[in-house]
Amino acid sequence: MSKDENIEAINDRLDEFEQRLEETRGEYSQNLGKSMGREVGVLYGVIFALLFVIILIKLNII
């Protein structure tokens, strides 16, 4: 193998590694977004429930 062929082989391997790294980073970001969305949804649910209970208490329903 010549020097140019070695460089091309190394570049191909680096490109393949970079592609896998980008996919892994994308999957990580997607999973992080899903978990943050779930946490925000739970927080909104708790806040809505507390406001609902406070309104019911103020109206002497509970």
One Martini backbone bead per residue (centre of mass of N, CA, C, O) as a GRO file, in nm:
protein
   62
    1MET     BB    1   0.098   0.036   0.020
    2SER     BB    2   0.049   0.352  -0.004
    3LYS     BB    3   0.031   0.654   0.131
    4ASP     BB    4  -0.243   0.736   0.003
    5GLU     BB    5  -0.399   0.480   0.086
    6ASN     BB    6  -0.364   0.518   0.389
    7ILE     BB    7  -0.505   0.791   0.406
    8GLU     BB    8  -0.776   0.695   0.292
    9ALA     BB    9  -0.833   0.481   0.507
   10ILE     BB   10  -0.829   0.673   0.746
   11ASN     BB   11  -1.053   0.863   0.645
   12ASP     BB   12  -1.273   0.650   0.631
   13ARG     BB   13  -1.268   0.575   0.931
   14LEU     BB   14  -1.327   0.863   1.035
   15ASP     BB   15  -1.599   0.898   0.893
   16GLU     BB   16  -1.737   0.658   1.031
   17PHE     BB   17  -1.697   0.760   1.321
   18GLU     BB   18  -1.843   1.032   1.285
   19GLN     BB   19  -2.119   0.913   1.214
   20ARG     BB   20  -2.161   0.756   1.479
   21LEU     BB   21  -2.134   1.000   1.664
   22GLU     BB   22  -2.376   1.162   1.554
   23GLU     BB   23  -2.590   0.948   1.616
   24THR     BB   24  -2.541   0.933   1.920
   25ARG     BB   25  -2.596   1.231   1.980
   26GLY     BB   26  -2.886   1.234   1.871
   27GLU     BB   27  -3.001   1.019   2.061
   28TYR     BB   28  -2.935   1.165   2.323
   29SER     BB   29  -3.098   1.423   2.266
   30GLN     BB   30  -3.369   1.282   2.233
   31ASN     BB   31  -3.383   1.152   2.517
   32LEU     BB   32  -3.356   1.417   2.673
   33GLY     BB   33  -3.613   1.549   2.558
   34LYS     BB   34  -3.813   1.338   2.658
   35SER     BB   35  -3.752   1.364   2.964
   36MET     BB   36  -3.812   1.666   2.986
   37GLY     BB   37  -4.105   1.653   2.883
   38ARG     BB   38  -4.208   1.470   3.107
   39GLU     BB   39  -4.138   1.658   3.346
   40VAL     BB   40  -4.307   1.898   3.252
   41GLY     BB   41  -4.579   1.748   3.245
   42VAL     BB   42  -4.587   1.678   3.545
   43LEU     BB   43  -4.570   1.966   3.649
   44TYR     BB   44  -4.831   2.067   3.516
   45GLY     BB   45  -5.016   1.862   3.657
   46VAL     BB   46  -4.961   1.953   3.948
   47ILE     BB   47  -5.044   2.246   3.917
   48PHE     BB   48  -5.333   2.195   3.822
   49ALA     BB   49  -5.425   2.033   4.069
   50LEU     BB   50  -5.373   2.252   4.282
   51LEU     BB   51  -5.562   2.465   4.161
   52PHE     BB   52  -5.816   2.293   4.173
   53VAL     BB   53  -5.817   2.252   4.481
   54ILE     BB   54  -5.822   2.549   4.561
   55ILE     BB   55  -6.090   2.615   4.424
   56LEU     BB   56  -6.260   2.407   4.580
   57ILE     BB   57  -6.202   2.529   4.859
   58LYS     BB   58  -6.311   2.819   4.803
   59LEU     BB   59  -6.608   2.685   4.722
   60ASN     BB   60  -6.677   2.456   4.936
   61ILE     BB   61  -6.653   2.150   4.812
   62ILE     BB   62  -6.423   2.033   5.022
   0.00000   0.00000   0.00000
